[in-house]
């Protein structure tokens, strides 16, 4: 029962990538969650400090990832990509035989953004 309720780190989730907040055409991709969402504090203006929801995901989908792009997860939450890290995948000899080696994983550091107008949900 507990296994059913707890999140398995090997589970894959789906989402969409948008080039900016005004973009209407999203690209589908699948990802893994590397860590649960956490709150940090960031400075919006010199004296104004705001909490930011942050999370990190990993995907092998090559979608020309870049900072400032928008990701909408399968729960409808919107995030802005803050950092993209390319990580080579360790290749085992067995993978050569079946021919499904993604060769690179992309680790995306995401910051939650508000969505008051319900755009792209």
Secondary structure, DSSP 8 states (H G I E B T S, - for coil): -HHHHS--TT--EEEEEESSTT----EEEEEEEEEEEEEEEEEEETTEEEEEEEEEEEE---S---TT-EEEETTS-EEEEEEEEEEE----HHHHHHT----EEEEEEEEE---TT-TT-
